[in-house]
Amino acid sequence: MGAKAATNEVINQLISALGDSDSGIRKGACEALGAMGEKVATSEVINRLFSALGDSDSGIRKGACEALGAMGEKAATSEIINQLISALEDSDSDVKSRACEALSKVGEKAATSEVINQLISALEDSDSDVKSSACEALGAMGENAATSEVIDRLISALGHSDSDVKSSACKVLGTMGEKAATSEVINRLISALVDSDSDVKSRACEALSKMGEKAATSEVINQLISALEDSDSDVKSSACEALGAMGEKAATSEKNSAQLEHIDKLRKTYKASEAIKHYTENSFLSRTVNQVCRTEDFQHIFKFRVYIADLHRQLDVFGRQQGQDGIKSEITKVYCGKPLSGSVLQQLIDNKGGLISMNGFLSTTFDSDVVDVYAGDEQIADGYRRAKFQLQISKKIRQPYAYIGNCSAKKDESEVLFSIGTIWRIESVRYDEDPCTIELTSCDELDSQPMELLEKYIGDGCTLLSLGDILWELGEHLEAECFYQKMLEEGTLSNQLRGALYYRIGMIHFNRKDYSIALDNLKKFESLVESPNNESNKVGSSHPLYMSGNRSPFVTIYNNMSIMLANDGKFDDAIKYYKQALEEKGSSSELAIVHNNLGLLYFHLNVSNEAQTHLAKAVEQINCNNELLQIEFEKNLDLVNDHFQYTVNKIDQVKTTIGIDTKNKHIIDTKYICPVCSLILRDPVQLSECGHRQCQLCLDAQHEVTIKCVQCQSETPRSEILLDRGFKNDMKSISIDCSFCQWTGVLNNYQEHLDEHHSNSTCEYCGEEFNSINKYKEHKISECQKLTVNCILKDFGCNEQIIRAKLEEHYLTEQHQHAIIKLVRQMLSQLSDRQIDNDLSRITTSGDCNPGTAQLQELYEMLNILSGGIETLNNDQERLSNESLQIQITIPTLIEELSKVKLSIEESNAFLEGMKHNQDILNQDLASVQEKIDDLRYVSYDGTLVWIITNFKEKMLDAQSERQTSIYSPPFYSSSTGYKMRARLYLNGVKHNQGILNQDLASLQEKINDFQYVSYDGTLVWKITNFQEKMIDAQSERQTSIYSPPFYSSLTGYKMRARLYLNGDGNARRTHMSLFFVLMRSVNDPILKFPFNYKVTFCLYDHTPAQRHIIDSFRPDIRSSSFQRPRSDMNIASGIPKFFPLERIEQEGNPYVRNDTMFIKVMVDFGDMPKTLLPYALSLNPGLPTHVQQAMIKQEAERRSQQQAGEQPQLPPK
């Protein structure tokens, strides 16, 4: 009978049977409740089954697990989940297995780390049924269980002897999808494809299909193709689905030649005027074009630019013609369909009213029957839904679209094709239908990114080479190789292009570690592409040595071994043995030959300095008697020196050239080559008129206002030419072969390589480069401003070393000034000696006037003056130093005095501020007294009042502008001990202010209502009146949620409130009531601790004496912004989305809504109350004072603790 028998009477009888003394009756009651499923999932039933999980009879424990599992999410309370965790350690294997199954059925609420860890442990159980059930349970936990530890245990399960365990492991790994798609998992699934059990093979196929292209290796594809010949139909069907899920990669298998036929046909028959036909008849082309468009990568889209442009243009032409013919006006709604994953569907639901952009071409139909085929059949993958899109076309849509049925290869599909860049608004998502329906409406806007690509990439045609390149860059290496191989079949290819194809094929095989095939293709590439630098071919070859009686055997052996190693490309080993040969005691001729051979090897490796060193030693050590070798060695040295000088000159040329020179510039895509200097673009600029590019320096060399393109002769104003930074970034990954050595790399690293390995002399102090060693030395001797030099007066006591740029500062130092004085005094002394000699000369001569003596006399006098001046300056400096010292001593005292003055000023300002404040208060008091005096002038004690209203016009203007709508009269009295009264006058009428009064009254009423429920103990009993009206508002989305009054944890504590979505929120919409907790901003927040980390419990009150309250709780996630200190009036709500099923609240006569009123209690637990006490705490009379309730809870906790202690078995005395 199942659920049909689930009447209240039957349920009550079964509840009673669960307490029967007969274990068979208890077991039967469990089985009956399990058969009734969710219909009987009341709190009383669940509580009794909770008790049954601890029954002494294993059959009853097993039945309780089955019954709770049948109740699904309704039984997913924290107490039940904890008890099921305990059941995973039961002594009975059947109980453990059923506990696993129950956890898998209660949904994601059970997906806690504790549950997952226990299920991981269950994977190691000795019973295969337990292992299999644990696998299934982990699969039901969703992404939460997709951890590396779980995946490792599932890999182990794939090797189990029991086929059910292996099958379950395959299923769960498939559920985890790409997260589980590691190489180890894929290899174990490949092994499972040849298992003896058909179910294991089928599940392995399904798992690989859900891992998609990550699992699409050649080995997997070949194994799946073999599975197509399996005797079991389920295995063949699963293999077909898996190959389909792997997309293009599966189509490139050697066993599938259909794809190559499509490629060959496209290459031979493509016409721009039939772009739509090619799009519809070749699924590979349409799929790849749309995949490329979705990447939004300029380099990828460039290679398809012509086809995209042809398709766009043809749609535009067709669309315009159909608009003129009136065909478009008849197409107002179109359809398309495809299976959607749950996550994508949820994104569409969450973004209702938002916009989505179509980056690729969009195929639709105006025949709604056709779309069902594309929406997916009933056996779509787990986690996916059949989806049907209804697209409403606006008359203002700007992007080209057209009915293409007449030129399509599939004329029966009534296809309408939209070009890239259309934008659609999500109007509605009806996910409760099958297929679910998504309604979209076209927008006037265009997506700028795809439109920019269309405008940017219109140019020359694309070839199979460019198609292959795009697939290579997208990771589709197998299919790329197909394109390259097909192109090699053409007999008209140039050697350069044929070499480029062999290079690409070689690199594909190199990445797959097929080294022999890679080497064959790379050798073909080397033979077809000429080397631009042939100087190395002129240098001589290595010389072997032959054994003889007077020759060192070790020198001979090491030399010949090195030659063989070098010929095999093992250069490091060859150099090692050459050096060992040089360490042996051989003749000078032998060692000269080794030096020559080693020098030649270094030369071929472009290590020029080592090559020159060893070849020079070979010339030096060769015996003069061997004239032929001497000539050869000298020739080798001369050629290497010449090559080295050529390289230096070439480097200088490269560093000053306009573009970038490399060996492989001839095979680089021409779009990267400057048409002016024929080198790789350096700092590319784009001519806006035609789109061609050239180097920035090539542009600078042209002085005209208008620049003429050398490729197409179009003219562009210089002001409209800009640096193309995006293109420069794209160039960084270009493969480069160095012009001077064997280095290969990318353009981004080329300059760094040149600077490190091919630089000229560089000053180590300032970094300036020189192309001449003489200039370099001259710079260091007299020019480098960062070089440290000695003072020129070092011999006169100034021993300081100074950076040349700071010499002028040094000349003003005291040390240097003393050195100058010392120098001057020494010069004066020398001049004085000369003066004495001159005097003696004058005495002994006839008195002739000597001009040299007169000059010396003048110099002597000048130096005397200079010496005196310097001494005066030094005295002044000493005096100033003393004065400076005194000032420095005085400064702290002055600062202290200044602080006191500032403090005095601040105190005066504070006093004046206080006085000003007091003055304001006195003025207010004076005004108040004056008002009272004025009132007393009119006071009467006989029940009458004569009210004089002055400044009437001013008061009337205030009333009309609503600055002050009414005025009050002075008070008057009925007698000296009678009533006190006054009049109120609305100068602009009372009616005008009625609305304001009503608003004030409503606001006041709301505040009074809030104060009715305010509490300061962390609990709130929320009374929700007019329930039906609020539920209708929620269902119609007029008001989806309501807020409780605020409540507080204490007088100075947290401010909080609850938020209730009566018709559910998010995934729970229309199925459950959603109840959330909200932190509010309060004046006490600065002194409170955040994040908020206290457990929150919700209770929906049962109004009947049965008191079957609905209780649930949660602990805050302290990483969430919901529980940080509020920065606005309220934080984002957080809580329990699926708090209570709507079907139960909508039942007539349910105990939770009576008299159109519902009560919800919110309790914040600051004391970490045990879970087992929650039902008792929430069953207490809410009318009792809080301290009484807390005392009763404390007493109950102590009672239970004593009872538990009394039930523990006593140990016998020793």
Secondary structure, DSSP 4 states (H G I P E B T S, - for coil): -GGGG--HHHHHHHHHHTT-S-HHHHHHHHHHHHHHGGGG--HHHHHHHHHHTT-S-HHHHHHHHHHHHHTGGGG--HHHHHHHHHHTT-SSHHHHHHHHHHHHHSGGGG--HHHHHHHHHHTT-S-HHHHHHHHHHHHHTGGGG--HHHHHHHHHHHT-S-HHHHHHHHHHHHHHGGGG--HHHHHHHHHHTT-S-HHHHHHHHHHHHHHGGGG--HHHHHHHHHHTT-S-HHHHHHHHHHHHHTTHHHHTSTT--HHHHHHHHHHHH--GGGHHHHHHH-HHHHHHHHHHHHHT-HHHHHTTHHHHHHHHHHHHHHHHHHHHHTHHHH--EEEEEEEEEHHHHHHHHHTTT-EEEE-S-EEEES-HHHHHHHT--TTPPTTEEEEEEEEEPPTT--S-EEE-TTTSS-GGG-EEEEPTTEEEEEEEEETTSSSEEEEEEEEEEE-HHHHHHHHH---SPP-HHHHHHHHHHTT-HHHHHHHHHHHHT-TT--HHHHHHHHHHHHHHHHHTT-HHHHHHHHHHHHHHSPPS--GGGGSPPP------TTS-HHHHHHHHHHHHHHHTT-HHHHHHHHHHHHHS---HHHHHHHHHHHHHHHHHTT-HHHHHHHHHHHHHHS-TT-HHHHHHHHHHHHHHHHHHHHHHHHHHHHHHSSSB--GGGGTS-GGGB-TTTSSB-SSEEE-TTT--EEEHHHHHT---SEEEPTTT--EEEGGG-EE-HHHHHHHTT-EEE-SSSS-EEEHHHHHHHHHHHS--EE-TTT--EES-HHHHHHIIIII-TTSEEE-TTGGGT---EEEGGGHHHHHTSHHHHHHHHHHHHHHHHHHHHHHHHHHHHHHHS--PPPHHHHHHHHHHHHHHHHHHHHHHHHHHHHHHHHHHHHHHHHHHHHHHHHHHHHHHHHHHHHHHHHHHHHHHHHHHHHHHHHHHHHHHHH--SSS-------SHHHHHHHHHTTSS-EEEPPPEESSTTS-EE--EEETT-SGGGHHHHHHHHHHHHHHHHHHHH--SSSEEEEEE-SHHHHHHHHHTTSS--EEPPPEESSTTS-EEEEEEETT--GGGTTTEEEEEEEEE--TTGGGS-SS---EEEEEEPP-STT---EEEEE---TTSGGGS--SSSBPPPEEEEEEEEHHHHTSTT-TT-BTTBEEEEEEEESS---GGGHHHHHHS-TTS-HHHHHHHHHHHHHHHHHHHHHHSPPPPP-
